[in-house]
Amino acid sequence: MVSPLYKHIHKMHHEYAAPFGLAAEYAHPLEVLILGTGTIGGPLLYCLFRPDLHIFCVYVWVTLRLFQAIDAHSGYDFPWSLNRLIPFWSGADHHDFHHMAFVNNYSTSFRWWDHMLGTDNKYRAYKARVASARPEDREALEKQELDMVEKEGVKAERLAELGGGKAGMEGVPRGKLE
């Protein structure tokens, strides 16, 4: 069952099915507080072990975290995007699928969590189907696949609003490709 937290808190962030960079910061105040704790948690943990953290370092850290969130919501995997440098980083393509499908790819940072928990199975299946298509058919197949994913996302969101179902994950084996 979908948590009521989605309906009342996270849904605001999902008003954008095809997000743009600044939509990363468009969220309910409670969600901003929760995610902000994660952002400021790095400097706080550092201060537990060393009391010499300079405020400039905190500003740089927070700025980099904001750029990471904007990058994940930009819709583009830029040459400087972290997923090009760090193999297990999510990136825009991965997170855009989450905004379309609603039920997959929850991570904006470390995609291994989605892989371990099976919450990237639809994404991996989609990528495998597109990769296995003939080059001349790839673009049309990708558009068809994304249209299907978006329709499933709309259905899943309706289920979530009604407070029932598993947010579109009905019949999806955990950790398995469809």
C-alpha positions in Angstrom: 0.0 0.0 0.0 1.2 3.5 -0.8 2.0 5.6 2.1 -0.2 8.7 2.8 3.1 10.6 2.8 3.2 10.5 -1.0 -0.3 11.9 -1.3 0.2 14.7 1.1 3.9 15.4 0.8 5.9 14.0 -2.1 3.2 14.4 -4.7 3.9 18.1 -4.9 7.4 17.3 -6.2 5.8 14.9 -8.8 3.7 17.7 -10.5 6.4 17.6 -13.1 6.4 14.3 -15.0 9.3 15.6 -17.2 11.2 17.6 -14.6 13.6 20.4 -15.3 16.6 21.3 -13.1 14.9 23.7 -10.7 12.0 21.2 -10.1 14.5 19.4 -8.0 13.9 22.0 -5.3 10.1 22.2 -5.8 8.8 20.2 -2.9 6.6 20.3 0.2 8.3 22.1 3.2 8.4 18.9 5.2 10.2 17.1 2.4 12.7 19.9 2.1 13.3 19.6 5.8 13.8 15.8 5.6 16.1 16.0 2.5 17.9 19.0 3.9 18.8 17.0 6.9 20.6 14.6 4.5 22.4 17.4 2.8 23.6 19.1 6.0 24.3 15.7 7.6 27.7 15.4 5.9 29.1 18.5 7.5 27.5 17.6 10.8 29.1 14.1 10.8 32.4 15.7 9.9 32.1 18.0 12.9 31.6 15.0 15.2 35.1 13.9 14.5 36.9 17.2 13.8 35.9 20.6 15.1 37.7 22.5 12.5 35.2 22.6 9.6 35.3 26.0 7.9 32.0 27.6 7.0 33.2 28.0 3.4 33.5 24.2 3.1 29.9 23.9 4.2 28.8 26.4 1.6 30.7 24.5 -1.1 29.2 21.1 0.1 25.6 22.5 0.1 26.2 24.1 -3.4 27.5 20.8 -4.8 24.5 18.9 -3.3 22.2 21.4 -5.0 23.9 21.0 -8.3 23.7 17.2 -7.9 19.9 17.5 -7.3 19.5 19.9 -10.3 21.6 17.6 -12.5 19.4 14.6 -11.6 16.3 16.5 -12.5 17.7 18.2 -15.6 16.6 15.7 -18.2 20.1 15.5 -19.6 23.2 13.3 -18.9 25.8 16.0 -19.4 29.5 15.1 -20.0 30.3 16.4 -16.5 27.3 14.5 -14.8 28.4 12.3 -11.9 26.9 9.2 -13.5 29.6 9.5 -16.2 32.3 9.5 -13.6 30.9 7.2 -10.9 29.3 4.0 -12.4 26.8 3.5 -9.6 25.5 7.1 -9.6 21.9 7.5 -10.8 21.9 10.5 -13.2 19.1 12.2 -15.1 18.1 9.3 -17.3 17.6 7.1 -14.3 15.6 9.7 -12.3 13.5 10.9 -15.2 12.2 7.3 -15.5 11.1 7.7 -11.8 9.2 10.8 -12.6 7.5 9.2 -15.6 6.8 5.7 -14.1 6.3 6.9 -10.5 7.0 3.5 -9.2 10.7 2.8 -10.1 14.1 4.3 -9.6 13.6 6.1 -6.3 17.3 7.0 -5.9 18.7 10.3 -7.2 22.2 9.4 -6.0 23.2 5.8 -5.4 21.5 3.5 -7.9 22.7 0.3 -6.1 19.9 0.7 -3.6 17.3 0.5 -6.4 19.2 -2.5 -7.8 19.4 -4.3 -4.4 15.7 -3.7 -3.6 14.4 -4.5 -7.1 13.0 -1.0 -7.5 14.7 -0.5 -10.9 13.4 -3.6 -12.6 11.1 -1.8 -15.0 13.9 0.6 -15.9 16.4 -2.2 -16.5 13.9 -4.1 -18.6 13.1 -1.0 -20.6 16.9 -0.3 -21.2 17.4 -3.9 -22.2 14.6 -3.9 -24.7 15.8 -0.6 -26.3 19.4 -1.9 -26.4 18.4 -5.1 -28.1 16.4 -3.4 -30.9 17.9 -2.9 -34.3 19.6 0.5 -34.6 17.0 1.7 -37.2 14.1 0.7 -34.9 15.6 2.0 -31.6 14.2 5.5 -31.6 10.6 4.4 -32.4 10.8 1.6 -29.8 12.1 4.0 -27.2 9.3 6.4 -27.8 6.7 3.5 -27.6 8.3 2.2 -24.4 8.3 5.6 -22.8 4.7 6.3 -23.7 3.7 2.9 -22.1 5.7 3.8 -19.0 4.1 7.2 -18.7 0.6 5.6 -19.0 1.5 3.1 -16.2 2.8 6.0 -14.1 -0.5 7.9 -14.5 -2.4 4.7 -13.5 -0.1 4.2 -10.5 -0.5 7.7 -9.4 -4.3 7.4 -9.5 -4.1 4.3 -7.4 -1.9 6.1 -4.9 -4.3 9.0 -4.7 -7.1 6.5 -3.9 -4.9 5.0 -1.2 -4.9 1.5 -2.7 -2.7 -0.9 -4.5 1.1 -1.1 -4.5 1.6 2.0 -6.5 1.6 0.2 -9.8 3.9 -2.6 -8.6 1.2 -5.2 -8.7 2.5 -8.4 -10.2 6.1 -7.2 -10.4 8.5 -9.7 -9.0 11.0 -7.9 -6.7 14.4 -7.7 -8.2 13.4 -9.4 -11.4 13.3 -8.1 -15.0 9.9 -8.3 -16.5 
